[in-house]
Amino acid sequence: MEDKPLRVLACGDVEGRINALFNRVNAIQKKSGQFDLLLCVGDFFGTSPEAESEWESYKSGAKKAPIHTYILGAASQETVKYFPNSDGCELAENITCLGRRGIFTGASGLQIAYVSGREAQQEPAPSHCFTPKDISALVAPLLSNSKFRGVDILLSSQWPRGVWQYGNSPEIDTKFCGVSTIANLADKLKPRYHFAGLEGVHYERLPYRNHVVLQENAQHVSRFIALATVNNPAKKKYLYAFNIVPMKTMDPTELVKQPQDVTENPYRKLTKDGKRERPLPDVEEEPASQFFFDLGEKKPQYQQRQHGRKRQSDGDRPNQPKQPRRPPQPTGPCWFCLASPEVEKHLVISIGTHCYMALAKGGLTPDHVLLLPIGHYQSVVDLASEVVEEMEKYKIAVKKFCKSRGQRCVLFERNYRSQHLQLQVVPVPMEKCSTEDIKEAFMTQAEEQQMELMEIPAHTDLKQIAPPGTPYFYVELDTGEKLFYRIKKNFPLQFGREVLASEVLLNIPMRADWKECKCTKEEEEDQAKQVRSDFEPFDFALDD
């Protein structure tokens, strides 16, 4: 049975005319009902002072986007300043930058592939440009899955070169329009809808086939749609509304239906014998790299071990890695999934089979770390048994590590307004306070905020008291004692940090908010290198 279709809006270059865009969206929704999401390609931000002040009202929260809005990263050097993180982040309420490149999978199963900016013409690539490696990193994990049929939507700022072949022509000089790398990407990913911007025109190409008639099994068709700039004087179309049922829930017969005006695939040409050849050079494909990160020059054997143990088995060809069982995937951009382009790899300390350890961004102390599952699990109670097992091994290792340094290890988790489990590990020097002092500080500060922290037996499984989906906060002390609070509403997000930073414990109240503790990337790299080196004797993952 098919799911209810999603109602989607796609938009061309906004160029800072954010009020105009959202006024138009409001008018459409008033007339036609609520849409599920808005996807923006091309340059979202403008360069004028008016555009800057217009954005400020959304950034500050004075104004709010009327719909979940997903935008691509910078497509020009002038607008790079608006993106604090090239790997994607929430820029304002309801406005999320998807990042440099990646796959965004919605809760419905809708799969959106995206690549931001323009093709790089130089090395190193400017931050508003993508490289062949970005394209490889996007394509390889998808094509390595034998069941891959295509993506629902592809978003790019630049057009694919030659998309007009065998179809209707755009109202634009095509001599310098589009790039081959995007054409090649579209050919491989077979998007049902492909949206692009930057050229300032509206062009809706006739749908094209992804198979050769009578030679290959029928596949779904692809539609390429370029959109104009918001509020352009020529009144060219800049918003496109459509309904879509995610490919994964669609009836296969319905999916491969061919419209009457379908054309040949523009990215491949037919030879005399009727077979297809690809005129475009293939991008160099790299194996999907879910677990392999270069953790510094010091330990090449660590890199080889990770690459060999996780990705290769006897008889595998080096460029045909054996895929492990795929862990759960996020429904949106996730900054903690190890396979995600959003993850800050320089913070990684240790990588196991199911879990990893990373330096906390804006940590309370220089050795404040996070224990995280590699796959996308929201909380401890959602973890698969093999992940729980390895998480326990990491907890034992990190407790031994802290003890060797004269520290007590305090772990806490907040399963509230978070999408990926982060088990915070904060070492507290033994001379500063006893375990009883830590326990009392949590109890007292919870009471002051009208919250009742419940003490639960050391070996109690959290699943017994918090079924999956329950928002909660819990603390685990170095003795194994656990304190638990079932969150009702308005839970203070920094509660765990505030208690540990308070005068009675670490006495660093000014560091309670992680945003106030940010370091430069270089400082983070140095800290991570130090912790990695110190933790090495306790890192069981190196012995496996």
N, C-alpha and C positions, 0 to 999 in steps of 0.2 A: 504494500500500500504506500502510495506516495505521500510525502509530507506536504503541509500547506506551503505554497510558494512564498519565498522571501520577496519583499518589495524593496528594490534598490534604486538609488539615484546615483548617477555618475556625473562628474563636473570637470570642465576644462580648467585652464589656468585662472586662478582667482585674482592673482597679482595684487593682493591686499584689499580687494573690494569685498570684505567679509560681510559687512552689514547688508550690502546689496544681495549677496548670495543667500544669506539666511532669511532675508525678507521674502525672496522668491520661493525658497523652500517652505516657509510658513504659509505662503499663499497657496502653493500646490497641496500641502497637507490639509489645509482648511477645506479645499475643494474636493480632494481625492482620498483623504484619510491618511493616517500615519504610515511613514516608510520605516523600514528597519535600519538602514544605514546609508550614509552618503560617502562616496569614494571620490577623492579629488586627485587629478593627475596634473603634471606640469608644475609651474611655479605658484604656490599657494600664497606666498607673501609678496608684498610690494616693496619698493625702495623709497617711496616718498614719505615725508614727515606725517602726512595725513594717514597713510596706510599704517605707519608705525603706531600712531595714537589710537587708531581703530582697533589694532590688535591688542594694545595694552588693556582695553576695556574687557576683553575676553580673558586675557591672561590673569588679570587681577580678580576676576570673578564678578565684576560689575554687570557683565553680560554673559549669557550662556548659550551655547549652540543648541538649536532646537531638535537635534538629531545626532546619533552617534556618527561622528565624522572621522574618517581615516584619510590622512594625507601622505603624499610621498615626501622624501627628503629634498634638500635644496637642489635646484637645477641651475643655479647661478651663484657666483662667488659672493655677490652682494647680499644674498639672503641666508648665507651660511650661519650668520650670527643668531638667527631665530631658533636654531636647532642645538640645544645643549648637549645632545647625544646623537651621534650619527647612526647609532644602532637602534634608534627608535625609543620613544617615551611618550607619556601623556604631557601635552603642552599646555592644555587648559581643560576645564571640565568638558567632557564630551568631544574633545579634539585630540586625537592621537596621531603622532607621526609613526608610520610603519617601520621606518629605518632604511638602511642602505639597500638591502635586498633580503628576500626570505619568503616564507610561506605563512600565511595567516589563515588558520582554520577556525571558523565560527562554531558556536555551540550546535548549530543545525547541521554541521558537517560541510558547509560551504567552504570551498578551498580557493583562496586568493593568492596568486603568486605576484610578487612585485619587485621591480628594480628601479631605484631612484636616480635622478640626475642624468647627466650626459655621458657619452662614451669618452673615456680619457684619451687625450692626444699626446700625453707625455708621462714620463715616470719620474718621481713618484706621482700618482694620480692626485689632483686636487680633491678636497673633501666633497665637492659637488659632482664628482664624476665616478663612474663605475669602470671596472677593468674586466678583462676576459676571465680572471680568477673569480670575480664576483659571480659571473654568469655560470662558471663551472660549479661553484659551491651551491648555487641554487638548483641547477639541473641534476647533478650527480645523485643525490639521495632519492630523488623522485624516480629517475630512470632505472635505479638499481632494484626497484620493486617490480617484480614480474607482473603484478596486477594493475600497474599504472596505466590509466586510459587517457589521462589529460587532466587539466585543472578547470575549475568553473570560470574563473576570471583571471586575466593577466592585466596588471597595471604597469605602464611604463611612461616616462615623460616623453622620450623620443619615439618617433614613428619607426616601424620596421621598413627597411629598404625594400622597394619592389612590391609592396603589398597591393599595388594597383594592377599588377600583371593579371591577365585573363578576366579582369573585372572592369567596373566603371571607374573613370578617372576623377581624381580630386581637382578642385578649383585652385590649383597651386602649381608652381613650376617644380616638377619632381626631380630636376637635375641634381639638386643638392639636398633633397629631402630624405630623411631616414637613415638608419645605420644597419649594416648587415648583421651585427651581433644581436640586435633585437629581433630581426627577421629569423635568425637561426634559433633564438630562444622560443619564439612563437611556434616555429616548426616543430620543435621538440616537445614543448609543453601542451600543444593542442588545446588552447583555451577556448571555451565556448563563447566567451566575450573577451575582447582585447580592447582596452581603452588607452588613448595616448593624447598628448597635448602639444604645447610649444609652438605649433605652426600657425595658430590664430585662425584656423578654419574648421568648419564642420564637414566631416566626410564619413559617410556610412557606406562601407564597401559591401558589395553583394556577398552573401555567405559563401564560404568555400569548403570543399571536401577535405577530409584528412585520410582518405583511402583512394586506391585506384579501382575504378569500377570494373567488376567481373574478375579482378585479380586478387583483391583483398576483401576481408570481411568489412561490412559497412560500419563506419564509425560516425560519431556526432559531427556536425558541421561547426565551423568557427566563424565568428562575426567580428570584424574590426571596425571600431568607431572612434574617430578623432573628434575632439570637441573644441569649440572656439573659446575665447576669453570672456570671462564674466562681464556683462554690461557693455559688450563691444558695440561701437556706433553703427555697424552694418547689421546689427540684430541677428547675427548668425547664432545658431543653436549652441548653447554651452551646457545645458542640462539634459540628461537622457534618463528616462524612467523605464524600468523593466521589472518583470517578475521572473524569479528563477527558483527551480527546485534543485537542491544540490544533487550533483551527479550520482553520489553514492546511494541516495535513496530513490533515485528515479527508475522507473520501469525501463529495462534495456531496449525494448522495442520502440518505446516512445522517444528515448534518447537519440537513437540513430536515424530517426525520420529525416528525409532529405526534402527541403523546400524546393519548389519548382525552379526558382531562379539561382540555384546553387552553381558555383563555378569550380574549375580545377584549382588546386592549391597553388597560390602565387609564388611560394618559396621553392617549388620544385618544377623542373621542366620535363616534358615527355621526350624520350628518345624515339627514333624511327620505329622501333619494335614495340612501342607502347609502354615500355617500362619507365619508371621515374628515376631521374638522377637529381642530385642536389647540387645546384650551382654555387651554393654558398659554402665557404670553408667552415668545417666543424670547429667549434671552440675546443680547446684542449680540455678533456674531461679528467677530473681528479676523483679518486674514490671518495665516497661519503666518509666524512671524518668526525664521527660522533664522539669518540672518546680520546682522540689524539691531540694533545696540545704540546707545544714546545715550552717546557717549563724552565728554560734557561740553558746556557751553554754548558754549565757545570756538569749536567747529568745526561750525556747522550744515551747511556744505557737505559735510562728511565724512559726516554722517548721510544727507543727501539722495543723495549718490553711492552709498553702500552700499545704500540702499533701492532706488534706481533701477537700479543695475547688476546687483544680484543678483536682484531680485524682479519686475522689470517689463520688458516689451518693448512696442514700438509696437503699438497696437491692443488691448493688455490693458486691461481696465477696472481702475481702481485697487484695487477690493476683490476682484478675481479674479486674484491673482498667479499668474504662470506658475511651475510647480514645476521646480526644477533636478533633474538626476539625483540620486536620493537616495543620500547616502553611507552606508557601513555603520552599522548601529545597534547600541547596546550590548545585552547580555543582562541587564542589571540597572541600578540607579541608577549613573550615571557623572558624576563631578564635573568632567570635562574635555571632554565632548561639547558643542560650542557650542550645539546646539539644545536641550540638556537643561535642565530647571528647576534642576538642581543646580549648574550652572556659576556661579561668582562673577563676574558681568559687570563689576563695578567694577575688576577687575584687568586687563581686556583693554586691550592697547596698540595693536595693529594687526590688521586682518582682511583676508586675501586671499581668493582664490576657493576654495582647498582647505585652506589652513593659517591659523593665527592665532598671535599672539604675546601673551603675558600676563606680568604681574609674578608672580614666584614667591612663594607664600604662605610667610611665615617665611624669606625669602631670606637667603643668606649675606651679601650686600651690598645696598645700596638699589637697585642696578641689575641684580640677578640676575633673569634672565627665563627663560621657557619657550617653546619653539617646539612647537606642537601641531597635529595634523591636525584639521580641522573634523569629519570623519566619525570613526567609531569604529574605529581601527586600534590593535592592541596594541603593535606595534614597528616600527622602521624597515624591517625585512625584509618586513613585511606590506603596505607602502604600494603603492598603484597608481602607475603611471608618472607621471601628471599631478601627483600629490601630491608624489612625489619631486622632480620638477622645481621645484615652487614652494618646497618645503622648502629646496632648494639656494639659491634666490634669497634666501630669508630669512637663511640662513647667511652668504651673501656680504654682505648688507646689514648684518647685526649685527656682522660682523668689521670692516667699514669704520667702523661707528659706534664700536666699541671703539678701533680704531686712532686715530681722530680725537681720542680722549680720553686717548691715551697708555696704552692698556690692551691686554693680550693676551686673546684670547677662548678660553676653554676650554669645550668642549662635552662632555657625557657623557650616556649613557643606560643605565638599568638595566631590562632586560627580564626581570624576576623579581618575582613578587608585585605586579604592577601590571597594570591592565587596559586602560589607554589610554596610548599613546606620549607621553612627556614628554621632550623633548630639552632638558636643562638647559644654560643658557648663563651662565657665571660670568666676569665680567671681572676680570682680575688686573693691577694697575698694573705697567707695565714696569720701574719702578725697584726694585720689590720682588724680582723674580727673572727669570731667563731662561727660554726655552722648555725648555732642557735641564734646568734646576732642577725645573720642573714634571714633566717626564717621569721624572726620577730619583725624585722624591717618590712618584709613583704606583707605580713599579717596586719601590722599597724597601718601602713599606708593604704592597704586595701580597705580597711575599716573606715579610715578618714574619707574615703571616696564612696562610702556606702556599698562596698562590695564584700561579699563573704567568701574568703578563700577557704576551701575545704581541704583538709588533710586526708590524703588517700594512702592506703598501705603501699609499701615500697614495690611489691611485685604485682600490683593490680594492673591489668591491661586497660588502657584508656578506653578501648572500644566498648568495655562493659558499662562505662558511665557516659560516654559521648559517642553515640552512633554517628557514622559519616554524615556530614552536612551540619553538625552542631557547632556553632561558634563557641570557642573556649580559649582560655589562657591557662597555661600550666608551667610550673617551675619544678625542676629536679635538682635537689641539693647533692653535695658530694657524698652524703651518707646513703643516698638512694631514696630519701624521703621525697614525696611529691605533694605539691600544693596545686589545687585545681579550682578554677572559677568558670562557671557556665555563663557566657556573655549574653546579656539581655539586649541592651542598647547603649549607645554612646560610650563605648569603652575607650579610655585614653590610650591612643596608639603607642605612646612611648612609655607606658607604665613600667615594663620590665627594666628598661634603661634608667628611668627616673629613680626607681628604688635602689638599683646598684650604684648609681652616680651620687646618691644622697650623702650628706655629711657623715651619717653613722656607718657607712660602708666605704666606698672608694673615695668619697669626699671630692668629687669632681662634678658638682651640679651643673656647671656650664656646658658639660658634654652630654647632657641628657638627650638632646635632639641630634640625631645623626647628621642632619643637614648643616649643623653648625660645626661639624668635625671633618668636613671634606678636605682631602689632600689633593695634591697634583698627582697626575698619573705616575710621574717619576718617583714621588715619595711612596705611592702605593706599591710600585714595583719593588722598591728597596725593602719595604716592610714585608711583603710577601716572600721575597727571596730569603730574608732572615728567618721568618717563621718556618718556611719550607726546610731550611737547613737544620734548624733546631728540632723540628718534629721528625726528621728523617729516622732516628733510631727507634721511633715508636710506630712508624708507618708500616703496618702489616701489608698494605697493598704492594709494597716493593718486594715482598718476599714471595707473593703468590705466583 
